[in-house]
Amino acid sequence: MKTIDFISLGCSKNLVDSEILMGLMEANGFHCTHDSDNPQGEIVVVNTCGFINDAKEESINTILEFAQAKTEGRIERLYVMGCLSERYLADLEAEIPEVDGWYGKFNYKELLKALPSPPKGRDVEIPVSAASCSQTSPPLEGLGKAFRHLTTPRHYAYIKISEGCDRHCAYCAIPLITGRHQSRPMDEILDEVRWLVSEGTKEFQIIAQELTYYGVDIYGEQKIAELVSRMADIEGVEWIRLHYAYPTHFPWELLDVMRERKNICNYLDIALQHISDTVLDRMHRNVTKRETYELVERLRREVPGIHLRTTLMVGFPGETDEDFKELIAFTKWARFERMGAFAYSEEDGTWSADHYEDDVPPDVKQARLDKLMRVQQNISAEIEAAKIGQTLKTIIDRREGDYYVGRTEFCSPEVDPEVLVPADRELEIGRFYDVHITDAEEFDLYGEVVE
């Protein structure tokens, strides 16, 4: 049985694609590992990210590392899939000939046909997965969910409900890579959730490039509220967490569902990017400063206790000192529980790259980014400290040394604060406990299990 090592780079949406392909390969007799510290398989598959410069650089360096391993005879074959090869296929083929096959964002299941020899003398079959979207062949019913190989701990999983984006923000390359928004059929998604529950999954991270647009293309209207409501009705679904909403034309009925259903986490990931009207207009965000303030106020009013995660950008072309001051003031007012930020980088083919001069100097971008993150660091420390004395439902993800590490409903895996519980008694990984919070740091909590 040949071993295939998968290296997944970039976002959780890429991870889902890797899980689907791993499952299909295992269904055809191969053995798959994921992100191992020292890949030893005969075949390596690198799933790339092509979103921003740092991610592209990481992807290229990873490909070159395994190209060298192939040259030295440490691996037999090397395949590349994902966003980077979707966008730069011709250039990559010419520059890195050691790669045995390049696959994009939508044809990656074709990689099965390229495998050197099907195990046990079988013909390789390529079932169309119901757990993925494809712009080249629409998803079919019935096959694929059971073939998905989870790389996360069994108790949580990512559910990709759509692919692509119709928003066309000036700086964003995602529509160039993924194309138009394509929703998965609702029943298909719910079937996948039911299967995952039967496999022991309790927590579901709902992901998409643009969550709130779900359903418009196939049902004629936004259906995210109905989807989440029906998902919450499935027995065994303990937590549902929503990622990557968009502020324009926000579906307000979603807030009713979040408030009324106890298994929908009081958490929303909604990228706002900026607050200055001038910058928002140049970004093509189709939202104003006033509307953004009103949005945040309404989210907090209608879902008491909600934790908001956002992403902000500094250094967009034309951003002035006054624009940045507005962003700082907004951040202090909004007091986001979770916030990430990055400096603008010019992406090939985007509106801003073609029409704007990248006129904010790199040192100014970095200084603005550093100041913004210092402000957020203080806000985060205050918000986490306010949890001392509370008892919070916590799921245990793993053990590290003298602590079990868990998360509350306000914390998404990998990116948000965690809860550290002393390992003075045995706890079950993947189980929920009531944890009394005893101390807090800027980005982590400490607590003890309530007997």
Secondary structure, 3 states (H helix, E strand, C coil): CCEEEEEECCCHHHHHHHHHHHHHHHHCCCEEEECCCCCCCCEEEEEECCCCHHHHHHHHHHHHHHHHHHHCCCCCEEEEEEHHHHHHHHHHHHHCCCCCEECCCCCHHHHHHHCCCCHHHCCCCCCCCCCCCCCCCCCCCCCCHHHCCCCCCCCEEEEECEECCCCCCCCCCHHHHHCCCEECCHHHHHHHHHHHHHCCCCEEEEECCCHHHCCHHHHCCCCHHHHHHHHHCCCCCCEEEEEEECCCCCCCHHHHHHHHCCCEEEEEEECCECCCHHHHHHHCCCCCHHHHHHHHHHHHHHCCCCEEEEEEEECCCCCCHHHHHHHHHHHHHHCCCEEEEEECCCCCCCHHHHHCCCCCCHHHHHHHHHHHHHHHHHHHHHHHHCCCCCEEEEEEEEEECCEEEEEECCCCCCCCCEEEEECCCCCCCCCEEEEEEEEECCCEEEEEECC
